[in-house]
Amino acid sequence: MAIMAPADDVPFGVSLSVGDDGRPLRALLDEARALRVASVAVDIRLVERELGAPEPAVPLDPPTIDGLAFGLLELEEEVLQDAYTLARETFDARRRHWRTGASLAALTSLRTTRGVAIDAITAPDLVAWSDAELDYAARVAAACGARRLATTASPAAPRRIAPGAQRHGLRLGLAIDASTSARDHHDLLQADPLVDLILAVDAQAPDGPDWWSAALEAHDGRLAYVLLRNAHAAGDVVTDATRRLLHAMRARADALPLSLEIAASTDAWPDDAERVLAACRSVLEDRATRP
């Protein structure tokens, strides 16, 4: 879940992954309201939990093991791998069937009862979803009162996803990062004006050239927000690269939001969010008061 909050110069937010704690969406929205945030972006898997989506009955990913250490023959390892593959395919088919028939009536209450607006519904690799699932994702976002449906950028995403999103009154948000090719950047510049871009920067990447600097300029006017991934990993320590990003955003004429990714694996995420936000705000305050 990504949380957007106002700030003096840079509107801050927090991006929260689903995590393994199983906490319900309504509890997270209540905590977002307690943080006095303006709006949130919610991972679609949190919404599906709220709707009672099927959960895997068995683990879907094989453990990392050394077959020789366990005395497994090569054929036995292949059989084990095939079993996990079958379990994954069976669950995926079951979930696809559930998605196409799920009732979304329970989502309308999220618009008003939690005291915080949902800005976006996010899902990784939406381009790989079936047409029926894409329509479902757009209906989920619309039922929640979201402005946009957001996913990973790919050459096919604007063509495959944007029309369905627009039919439901939504914008499409596409996340671009350091791996996005120059050709993809060019193609995205030509995309539908209703396609927004999300600039995803890794807070823990080795210090090097600031690839995002050119992207900030090239996609000016098309960016929905900047996503700082792995922000939680440094705790209250802000890297030099993150400082440069914060300073670049402060220097902009517009108020481009910055969403900080915080791990959602424990109940302590509100405290984590406040700590990281405080560290970043401190950087901006120091810059503002420096002669």
C-alpha positions in Angstrom: 0.0 0.0 0.0 1.4 3.4 -0.9 0.5 6.3 1.3 0.5 9.9 0.1 1.0 12.7 2.7 1.3 16.5 2.3 4.6 18.2 3.2 5.9 21.8 2.9 7.9 21.4 -0.3 7.7 17.7 -1.4 4.5 15.8 -0.8 5.7 12.6 0.9 4.1 9.2 0.8 4.8 5.6 1.9 4.7 2.6 -0.3 3.7 -0.6 1.6 4.0 -4.1 0.1 1.5 -6.8 1.1 3.8 -8.6 3.6 3.0 -12.0 5.1 1.3 -10.8 8.3 -2.2 -11.0 6.8 -3.4 -7.7 8.2 -6.7 -6.6 6.7 -7.0 -3.6 4.4 -9.4 -1.7 6.7 -6.9 -1.8 9.6 -4.2 -0.4 7.3 -6.4 2.3 6.1 -7.3 3.2 9.7 -3.5 3.5 10.4 -3.0 5.6 7.3 -5.7 8.0 8.6 -3.9 8.2 11.9 -0.8 9.3 10.0 -2.9 12.1 8.6 -2.2 11.2 5.0 -4.1 12.7 2.1 -4.5 9.6 0.0 -3.3 6.0 -0.4 -2.4 3.6 -3.2 -3.3 0.0 -2.3 -1.8 -3.3 -3.6 -4.7 -5.2 -5.3 -3.8 -8.3 -3.2 -4.8 -6.4 -0.1 -8.2 -5.6 -1.7 -8.6 -9.3 -2.7 -8.0 -10.3 0.9 -10.8 -8.0 1.9 -13.0 -9.7 -0.7 -12.2 -13.2 0.5 -10.0 -14.3 -2.3 -8.8 -17.9 -2.3 -5.5 -18.6 -0.5 -3.0 -21.3 -1.5 -3.7 -24.6 0.4 0.0 -25.6 0.0 3.3 -23.7 -0.5 3.7 -22.7 -4.1 7.4 -22.1 -4.2 9.9 -24.9 -3.7 12.4 -24.6 -0.9 16.0 -23.9 -1.9 17.7 -27.3 -1.2 20.9 -29.1 -2.2 19.6 -32.4 -3.7 22.8 -34.2 -3.0 22.8 -33.2 0.6 19.3 -34.7 1.0 20.2 -37.8 -1.0 17.9 -36.9 -3.9 18.4 -38.3 -7.3 18.2 -36.0 -10.3 14.9 -37.6 -11.3 13.5 -37.1 -7.8 14.4 -33.4 -7.9 12.6 -33.1 -11.2 9.5 -34.8 -9.8 9.5 -32.4 -6.8 9.9 -29.4 -9.0 7.0 -30.6 -11.2 4.8 -31.0 -8.1 5.3 -27.3 -7.2 4.8 -26.2 -10.8 1.4 -28.1 -10.9 0.4 -26.6 -7.5 1.2 -23.1 -8.8 -0.7 -23.6 -12.1 -3.7 -25.1 -10.2 -3.9 -22.1 -7.8 -3.5 -19.6 -10.6 -6.4 -21.1 -12.5 -8.5 -21.1 -9.4 -7.7 -17.5 -8.7 -8.4 -16.4 -12.3 -11.8 -18.1 -12.1 -12.6 -16.3 -8.7 -11.6 -12.9 -10.1 -13.9 -13.1 -13.0 -16.9 -13.8 -10.8 -16.1 -11.9 -7.6 -18.6 -9.5 -6.2 -17.1 -6.0 -5.5 -20.1 -4.6 -3.6 -18.1 -4.6 -0.3 -15.6 -2.1 -1.8 -17.9 0.9 -2.1 -17.8 1.4 1.7 -14.0 1.9 1.5 -14.6 5.2 -0.2 -16.1 6.9 2.8 -15.9 4.9 6.0 -12.1 4.9 6.4 -11.5 8.6 6.3 -8.8 8.5 3.7 -9.0 8.5 -0.1 -7.7 5.7 -2.3 -5.6 7.2 -5.1 -4.5 4.1 -6.9 -4.8 0.3 -7.0 -1.4 -1.3 -7.9 -0.6 -4.7 -9.3 2.8 -6.0 -10.6 3.0 -7.2 -14.2 -0.7 -6.5 -15.1 0.2 -7.0 -18.8 0.5 -10.7 -18.1 -3.2 -10.9 -16.9 -6.0 -12.1 -19.1 -8.4 -9.7 -20.7 -11.1 -10.7 -18.2 -8.7 -10.2 -15.3 -7.7 -6.8 -16.6 -11.3 -5.8 -16.6 -11.7 -7.1 -13.1 -8.6 -5.0 -11.9 -10.1 -1.9 -13.5 -13.5 -2.6 -11.8 -11.8 -3.0 -8.5 -10.0 0.3 -8.8 -13.2 2.0 -9.9 -15.2 0.4 -7.0 -12.6 1.7 -4.5 -12.9 5.2 -6.0 -9.3 5.2 -7.2 -8.0 7.7 -9.8 -5.6 5.2 -11.4 -4.6 1.6 -11.9 -0.8 1.2 -11.6 1.6 -1.5 -12.7 5.1 -2.3 -14.1 6.0 -0.4 -17.3 6.3 -2.5 -20.4 6.0 -1.8 -24.2 2.6 -3.5 -24.4 1.1 -2.0 -21.2 -0.4 1.2 -22.7 -2.1 -0.7 -25.5 -3.3 -3.6 -23.4 -4.3 -1.9 -20.2 -5.0 1.8 -20.8 -8.3 1.3 -22.9 -9.9 -0.9 -20.2 -8.8 1.5 -17.5 -10.2 4.5 -19.3 -13.6 2.7 -19.8 -13.9 2.7 -16.1 -12.8 6.4 -15.7 -9.3 5.5 -14.6 -5.8 6.7 -15.6 -3.0 4.1 -16.1 0.2 4.5 -14.0 3.4 2.7 -15.2 6.5 2.3 -13.0 9.8 2.9 -14.8 13.2 2.2 -13.2 16.9 1.9 -14.0 16.3 -1.1 -16.2 13.9 0.7 -18.5 15.5 0.9 -21.9 16.0 4.2 -23.8 13.6 2.8 -26.5 10.9 2.1 -23.8 11.4 5.7 -22.5 10.8 7.0 -26.0 7.7 4.8 -26.6 6.2 5.9 -23.2 6.7 9.5 -24.2 4.4 8.8 -27.2 1.8 7.0 -25.1 -1.7 8.1 -24.4 -1.9 11.4 -22.3 -4.0 9.4 -19.8 -1.0 7.2 -19.0 1.0 8.5 -16.0 4.5 7.5 -15.2 5.9 6.5 -11.8 9.7 7.0 -11.4 11.0 4.0 -9.3 14.4 4.7 -7.7 16.2 2.1 -5.5 17.3 3.7 -2.3 19.9 1.0 -1.7 21.4 0.9 -5.2 25.2 1.4 -5.3 26.2 5.0 -5.7 26.7 5.9 -9.3 25.3 8.1 -12.1 21.8 9.5 -11.3 19.9 7.9 -14.2 16.7 9.3 -12.8 17.9 12.9 -13.4 17.3 12.6 -17.1 14.0 10.8 -16.6 12.8 13.6 -14.3 13.4 16.1 -17.2 12.3 13.8 -20.1 9.0 12.9 -18.5 8.2 16.2 -17.0 4.4 16.6 -16.8 3.8 12.9 -17.1 5.0 11.8 -13.7 2.4 10.9 -11.0 5.0 10.4 -8.3 8.5 9.2 -7.5 8.7 5.8 -5.7 11.8 5.3 -3.5 12.1 1.6 -3.2 13.8 -0.2 -0.3 13.6 3.0 1.8 13.1 1.0 5.0 16.4 -0.9 4.6 18.5 2.1 5.6 16.3 3.0 8.6 16.9 6.6 9.5 20.0 6.8 7.4 19.6 8.7 4.1 22.1 7.7 1.4 24.0 10.3 -0.7 22.0 9.3 -3.7 18.7 9.7 -1.9 19.8 13.2 -0.7 20.5 14.2 -4.3 17.0 12.9 -5.3 15.4 14.9 -2.5 17.2 18.0 -3.5 16.3 17.6 -7.1 12.6 17.2 -6.2 12.7 20.2 -3.9 14.1 22.3 -6.8 11.2 21.5 -9.1 8.5 24.1 -9.7 5.7 21.5 -9.2 4.9 19.5 -6.1 5.8 16.0 -7.3 5.0 13.5 -4.6 7.7 11.1 -3.2 6.4 7.7 -2.0 8.8 5.8 0.3 8.7 2.0 0.2 8.4 0.5 3.7 8.4 -3.3 4.3 5.0 -4.4 5.6 6.1 -7.7 7.3 5.5 -6.6 10.9 3.0 -4.6 12.9 5.6 -1.8 13.3 5.2 -0.2 9.9 3.5 3.0 11.1 6.6 3.7 13.3 8.9 2.7 10.4 7.1 5.1 8.1 7.3 8.0 10.5 11.0 7.4 11.1 12.0 7.3 7.4 9.7 10.3 6.6 11.4 12.2 9.5 14.9 11.5 8.1 13.9 12.6 4.6 12.2 15.8 5.9 15.3 16.5 7.9 17.4 16.5 4.7 15.0 19.0 3.1 15.0 21.2 6.2 18.8 21.2 6.3 18.9 22.2 2.6 16.3 24.9 3.2 18.2 26.6 6.1 21.7 26.2 4.6 23.2 29.6 3.6 
